């Protein structure tokens, strides 16, 4: 890039495009960059993903945007984690909660691991994760994760939100910081003699040039994959789901502070609470059922067979580009890759990819110097998170449909995931295995242990050995009383949200 000209074009709006615009503007506008986002009024926003991970809180904190500013505008609620229902048929493990972290886990996680070790050895010890984590109790009681100042512990919660409204809010913030907005649909893309992108032509008449291009054009990936011909690496051998259907329903009296994922016949249904409605959907495999069958199953699950509420059907392209950064273009969001929304990681990928790119591009004096390092890190991130998602399916114990049996028996898993499962089944310390494999940075050991223990994935299911020494087992009454005492510091979720809007 020329030191005199630092023009960047972001192709595509939506949440990914406007997140990129805000973060790049906050880092580079002061350096003389000109950032323009080109958005087509003819292309709608997918707008189904309405949950995220704690990484979204980091995004708003980076920009200095307060929850009281953005949450009411986006009908947002708090998210303590995710409940997984009916993924397991093992008695006592039909449901479990995947908690987001808090500093209190430093105590209770040790106690959970103690009982987990006993349970893996075949002793009759309570090792269901829900009993050991405060965030699980908050979710179970519909409590907000916001403690008072006199309870000074850190909570890594996340949010539910209306993704269309979030995109509009981020657009407003980006434009107020100097990002230019152009409406237009790309007609063609012009390349330089070296194969890099020179310009894009919109509306048959206007040509826009830039030094660098950010592709946020969705699954079509107009710049990276369609124009620059960067290959796509499919994850279909690991993850079968390739479609989704979404239907809103009426909000009840309470507002939960968790997402619920319920296993159905050919996939799973999400339930996400906003302040004005529930967002519901069904992620499924078209190889195992048709779209009409999926809609009927979802409507039956929701109890709205006679409802005239419209549904939205979507196709998913699950996998990643072989390189997210190629020539003078980097893809962010769906144009870069997508892992099905089971753990709501889409915006986590967006945020981490933008930040990684900003760091790499700046460190390389706005050249391609660190491009290969960036691509390796992004690819490893996709594969590390993919493995955690695949584990949900690999450990299911359902027998009711071919879909679930094929997922459990699928041998197309990574060597890292295979090694991790072997370690777990042998009772080897999981933390050390995750570090050795280099995948501990994608999901914490708490997450891996909660998943495996939560679905009852133990080699011994019956005929437990008695625990001879009572001191070996954690005092469950102590755990119950400790967590119950902690929950007294938190407000009802709905009441807290109402107070926040004042």
N, C-alpha and C positions, 0 to 999 in steps of 0.2 A: 504493500500500500504506500501511496505517496504520502510524505509527511505533511504536505499542504492540503491534501484532500482525504477526508475520512468519512466517506458517504456509505451508509448502510441501508439496505432495503430489506424489510421484513415482509415476506409474502404470506398473507393470511392473518386474520384476526383471531377471534375466539380466545379462550383462556390462555393457550400456549403463546400465541402471537403477542398478546398484550402483557403477559408476564415477561416475555423476552424484552419487549419495548421498555417496560418500567425498569428492569434490572440494568439493561445496557445504558439507558439514559442516566440512571443514578451513578454509574461508574464513569461514563465516557463523555457526557455532554460538556463537562468542564474542560475536557481535553480538546474541544473543538469538533467533535463528531456531529454529523447530521444524520438523524435516524428517521426514516420514513416507513410507515406501515401501509401496505397496499392491501385493501380488503374488498372482496367482491360482494356486492349486494345481492347477487344471484345465487350465491352458495350459502346454505344455511349452516348453523353451528350444530355439531352433533349433540352437545348439551345434555348428555345422559349421566356422565360421571358426576355424582353429587357428593362425593366423600373424598377424603384424602388421608394422608399420614401426618404426623407432627412436623414434617418438613414444610408444610404450608404455613405453619406458624412462624418458622424461621424466615420464610419469604416476606411476610408482612413485617416482622421485626427488623429485617434488613432495610426495608423502605421506610421504617418509622411510622407505619400506619396502625392506628389503634383499632382494637376490636369494636369499640363503640362507634367507629366511623364506618367500617365496611360491613359488619355483620347484619345490622338492621336493613341495609340496602339490598342484601342478598338473601334475606329470609334464612339466615344461617343459624345453626345450633352447634353445640359442643359435642365432641365425639371422644369417649374414653377408650374405645376399642371396638372389637367385633365379636359377636356371638355366632358360633357355628352350630347349627341345629341339624340333626339327623344325618350327619356325615358318618357317624358310627352307629352300629347296632349293638355294641357291647354294653351289657347291663351296667348302668351307672355312668356311662361315658357317652350318652346320646347327644349331649350338648356340652360345649365348653366355650370359655371367653378368652380371646386373645387380647391381653391388656397392653395399652401404651404404658410407658415407663414413668416412674416417679422415684425420688430419692429414698422413700420409705422402703422400696423394694430391696435395698441393700441388706435390710434385716430379714424380711420375710422370704426372700429368694433363697437365702441360706437354709432356712427351715424347710422350704419346699424341696430343695435338692437333697436334704437329709432323708426325708421320707421317700423321695423318688429313688434314691439309691437302695433303700430297703425293699421297695416294691419291685425294682428290677432284679433283685436277688431272690424274689419269690416270697417275701414276707408280707403279711397282711397289714400293710400300712396305707393310710389315706394319701393318695398322690394325685388327686384331681386338682388342677391348678386353680380353679375358681375360689377355693377356700383360702388361698394364700396371698392374694393380691388386692390392694386397696382399690385400684381402678375397677376391678370386677364388682366390688361391693357398691361403688358409686353408680355404675351402670345398672346394677340390679335394683337399686333404689331410686333410679331416675334423678340422680344428683348431678349438679354441675361440677366440673373439675377445678373450680376457682376457689381456693381457700382464702380466709382472711389473713391479714398481715401477721397476726400472732401465731400463725401456723406456717412457719417459714421453710417449706419444702418445695422442691421444684417438680412440676408436673408437665410431662411431655404429651399433652393432649392434642387433638386435631379438631376438625370441623366437618359439618355437613352444610351444603349451600346449594342455591340455585345456580347452576353453571352459566346459564345465559346471563343472569343478572350480574354474576361475578365478572364475566367478560366485559359487560357495559361499565361496571365500576372501574375496572383496570384501564379501560379505554379512556375514561374521563381523567384518571390520575396521570396517565402517560402523556396525554395531550396538554395537560396543565404544566408538565415539566419540559415541554418543548418538542415532543415527538410529533412529526407531521403525519397527517392522515389523508390517504388518497383512496377514493373509491374507484374500482375498476376490475375488470376480468381479464386475465392474461390471455392474449391471443397467440403469441409466440415468444420464444426466448432466443436471443442472439448470443452466439459464443465468440470469444476472441480466438486468435490463431493458435493459442496454446491450449484451447479447450475449456478455459474458464468462462464464466458467465460475464458478458459485457453489459447486457441490458435486457429489459423485458418490455414488450409492447402490449399496451392495454387499450381496450375499446377501439381497436382498429386505427387509432390515430395518434396516441401519445406513447412516446418511448421514454422509459426511465432507466437511467444508468446509475451504477454504483460501483464502489470498490469491493464490497462484500455483500453477500446475500444470505438471509436467514430464511430457510424453508419451513413455514408453519402452515402448509397447504393441506394438511390432513392426510388420510390414507393414500390419496392420489400422488402425493410427493412430487409435485410438478417440476421442481428444480432438481432435487438430488437424484431421484430414481427415474423419473420420466425423461428429463433432459440430459442429465449427466450420466445416466445409465449405471448408476451404482447398484449392484445386485442386492436383492432382498434375501435374507436368511430366515426361512420359515421355521416356526416352532411347532408346527402341526403334529409332528411325531411325539412331542412331549405333552402338548396341550390341545385337546380335541375341540374345545368350544370355539365356534366361529360366527356366532350370531347372538343377537339379544333383542328382547322386546321390552318396552317400558310402558307402564300404565300408572298414572297418579291416582291416589285415593284420599279420602277425607281424613284429616287429623282428628284424633280422639282428644279426650280431656287432658291427658298427660302428654308431655313431650319427652320421649326417651333420650338418653345421652349415649346411644350406641347404634351401630349398624347391626342388622341381623341378616345372616346368610343361611338360608335353609335349603338343604339338598332336596331336589325333586327327582323325577325319573331320568331325565336326560341332561341334567345340569344343576343349576342352583338359582334360587330367587333372592334378590336383595330387598331389604326394607330400610329406607333412610328417612328419618324424621326431619322436616323443615319446620319453620314456625307457622306455615300456612297449609301444609299438606304432607302426605307421605309420598316419597318417590319409591316406586316398586318396579322390579324388572326381573327378567328371566334370562340368564346366560346359558346357552345350550349348544349342542352339536347338531348341525344339519345332517350329518351322516347317520344320526340315530333317530331324529324325528323331524317332521316338517314344521314350517312356520305356523300353520293352522293348528297343528297338534300342540305346539308350544304355547300358543295364545290360549287355547282351551285349558291347558293344564295350569297356566298362571292365573287365569280368571277363576278357575275352580279353587285354587290355593287361596286366592284373595276373597273368595265368597262373593264375586260380582258377576256371575254368569249372565244375569239379566240387565246389567248396566250398559248404558250407551256411551260410557267414557271411552274415548278413542285411544288406540294403542299406537306405538311407534316401533317399527321393525328396522333393525340395523344389522349390517354385516360387519364383521371384525376381521382385520388382517393382523394375525398374531405372529410376531417375530421382530426382527430388527434389520436395518440396513447393514451391509457388511462394513461400511464406514460411515459414521455420522457426519464427518467433515471431509469433504473432497474438493480439491481446487479452492475456489474462493466462495464456497457455500457450506453452511452447516445446517443440518436439519434438526428441528426441535419439535417435540410432541409426536403426533400420530405419523407425520411424514418421516420421522426417525425410526419409530418402532412402537410396538404396543404389546403389553402382556395383559391378558384378560383381567377384568377389574376385581378379582376376588379379594385382594388386599388393598384395593384403591390406590395403586401406586402410580397412576398416570401422571398426576401433577408432581409427584416426587421426582419422576424421571425428568419432567420439564425443568423444574427448579435446579436439580443437581447438574443437568446438562448445560444449562445457561451459565451457571456459576463456574463449572469446569472450563467452559469455553472462554469466559471473560478472563479467568486466571491465565489460561494457556496463551490466549491471543495477546494479552498485555505483557506477559513475561517474554514473549517472542518479539516484542516491539512491533506488534500488529503485522506479523508475517506468518507463514506456515511452519515456522521452526518447530513448534511443539505439537503439530497436527497428529503425528503417529502415536505419541504418548496419550493424547486426548482420546483418540479412537480406541486404543487398547483399554483405557480406563472405562470408557462408556460401554464397550462390548462386555467387559467383565461384570459391570454393574447389571446389565440386562441379564446375563447368564446366571449371576448369583441370585438375583431376585426371582428369576424364572424357576430355579431349583426349589426355592421355598414354596412357590405356588404349586409346583408339580407334587411336592410332598403331601399336600392336602388330598390330592387324588390317589396317590400311591398308597396312602394309609387308610383309605376308606374301607369299611367292612360290609357295605351293602351288597345284597345278592339279588335285588328285585329286577334289575335290567342288565342287558349286555353292556350298556354304557359304563356302569360302575365296575362291573367285572373286568372289562377291557382296561379301564384306567388302573385298577389295582394290579393287573397282571402285565401291564406295559413294561417291556424291558428296555425301551428307548429312553433311558435316563442318563444323565451325565455321570462321569466317573467320580466327580466330587460328591454328588448326591448318593451314589452307591456306597462310597467309602463312609459317608456320614451315617447311613442306615446300618451298615455293618458294625460301626462303632457303637451305635445305640443298642443294637441287638445283643452285643457282647458285653454291655454294661460298662464300656470304656468311657472315661471322662469326656463329655461332649464338648466342653469348652476348649480343651486342648486339641481335639480333632478339628474343630472349626478354625482355630488359629493355624494349625498345620496346613489346612486346605486353603487358607487365605480367604475364607468366605464369612468371617465373623463380622466384617464391616457392613454387610448388606442386611443382615438381620441378627439381632443379639441372641445370645445363648438362651435368654429368657423366652424369646419367641419360639425357638426350635424346641425347647423342652416343653413349653406349654402346648404346642401342637401335638407332639408325639404322646405326651401324657394325657392330653385332653381327649384324644380319640381312643385312649386305652390301648395303645400300641405296645403291649408288654408281652414278652415271651411266655410268661406264666399268667394264665387267665383264671384258673381254678386251682383248688387244693393248695391254698397258701400255707406256708409254714408259720406257726405262731411265733411272736416276738417274745423271747424269753426274758430279756432285760427291758423293763419298762422305760428306762432312761434312753434307750436307743431311738424311741419314737418321740416325735415332737408332741408337746402338750397342745392338742387342738383347741382346748378351751382357752388357752392363753392367746392363740392366734385369733380366735373368734372375738374375744374381748378386746384385743388390741385394735383390730380392724374396725370393730363396731365403735370404739372410742374415737378413732380417727375420723369416721364418717360424720360425727357430730359437728365437725368444723365446716361442713359443706351445705349449701342451700339447694332447695328443690330447683331442678333445671329450668322449668317453665317460669318460676318466680324470678330466678336470676336474670333470664333473658328479658322478661318484662321490665325489670329494674334497669337493665342496660339500655333499653330504648328510651327511657325518660330523658 
